[in-house]
Amino acid sequence: MTTEATPKTTKSRRRLIGTVVSAKMTKTVVVRVDRTVQHPKYGKSYAVSKKYKVHDEEGKAKVNDVVEIEETRPMSADKRWRYLRTITKNV
């Protein structure tokens, strides 16, 4: 009789794609995430953006890079996201 360990289920976390707008802080970048929303009454689509402070341990993200971020535990009063990867580098 063998006892097999069941794999731990990883919690699904939100992932977003946005543009780095500031990289002036140590180990932190500010990422702007744009999305389109439709007006509930009139139906017109319009753009809405939100900024997130993201933990970037190695400082890989630069201004104007398109990056992927993931929700994580709170790291400070404002930081609740972490940097995953750069999708498009600033040229």
ABEGO torsion letter per residue (X at the ends): XBBBBBBBBBBBBBBBBBBBABAABBGBBBBBBBBBBBBAAAGBBBBBBBBBBBBBAAGABBBGBBBBBBBBBBABAABABBBABBABBBX
